[in-house]
Amino acid sequence: MQMQDIERQTLDYSCGAAALAILLRGYFDQAIDEEDVLADIIARLSREELAERIKEGFSLLDLKRVAQRLGYTAEGLRLTVAEARLLQGPVILLLQREDLRHFVVLKGITQGRALLADSARGQVRMPLYELEQQWQGEALIVGRAQFGLPSTHRLALPADDALASERESVRALRNIPLN
């Protein structure tokens, strides 16, 4: 279940491509994978730009351009956590952990947690204080004309009663026999 509906990144620098594939597949139901996004970006880069991307990773602008070439609207912007809470669909976030920049898909925020689809770690529940430490507000919002806001999709937040707290999960695990 940890990796369900997650497009795994295959390269150290391809988390952005995988995040865009997760979003397009899980929310817009487009059959696309990390390799398709990578091919689109790489085909348009000079040798110097490619060397930089391999070292530094892709940018929000790279992802925005791919989304637009695929017929989507895409806008990079800065959000606060309070604004992110109000979003009605998933968005791509750029996290910063020490020297590592990492793209993830924010599925939404509920019960003091950010629910993420992460190409390296799978389905992640991150406490808001941790999100605030790792996220400087950089986000990519992707849309499509006449798409609307679907009520069901693979990146939808689970119902509040389906999301057990960590304390309840640990309590349940204690009661499972190991043998």
Rosetta blueprint (number, residue, H / E / L):
1 M L
2 Q L
3 M L
4 Q L
5 D L
6 I L
7 E L
8 R L
9 Q L
10 T L
11 L L
12 D L
13 Y L
14 S L
15 C H
16 G H
17 A H
18 A H
19 A H
20 L H
21 A H
22 I H
23 L H
24 L H
25 R H
26 G H
27 Y L
28 F L
29 D L
30 Q L
31 A L
32 I L
33 D L
34 E H
35 E H
36 D H
37 V H
38 L H
39 A H
40 D H
41 I H
42 I H
43 A H
44 R L
45 L L
46 S L
47 R H
48 E H
49 E H
50 L H
51 A H
52 E H
53 R H
54 I H
55 K H
56 E H
57 G L
58 F L
59 S L
60 L H
61 L H
62 D H
63 L H
64 K H
65 R H
66 V H
67 A H
68 Q H
69 R H
70 L L
71 G L
72 Y L
73 T E
74 A E
75 E E
76 G E
77 L E
78 R E
79 L L
80 T L
81 V H
82 A H
83 E H
84 A H
85 R H
86 L H
87 L L
88 Q L
89 G L
90 P L
91 V E
92 I E
93 L E
94 L E
95 L E
96 Q E
97 R E
98 E L
99 D L
100 L E
101 R E
102 H E
103 F E
104 V E
105 V E
106 L E
107 K E
108 G E
109 I E
110 T E
111 Q L
112 G L
113 R E
114 A E
115 L E
116 L E
117 A E
118 D E
119 S L
120 A L
121 R L
122 G E
123 Q E
124 V E
125 R E
126 M E
127 P E
128 L H
129 Y H
130 E H
131 L H
132 E H
133 Q H
134 Q H
135 W E
136 Q E
137 G E
138 E E
139 A E
140 L E
141 I E
142 V E
143 G E
144 R L
145 A L
146 Q L
147 F L
148 G L
149 L L
150 P L
151 S L
152 T L
153 H L
154 R L
155 L L
156 A L
157 L L
158 P L
159 A L
160 D H
161 D H
162 A H
163 L L
164 A L
165 S L
166 E H
167 R H
168 E H
169 S H
170 V H
171 R H
172 A H
173 L H
174 R H
175 N L
176 I L
177 P L
178 L L
179 N L
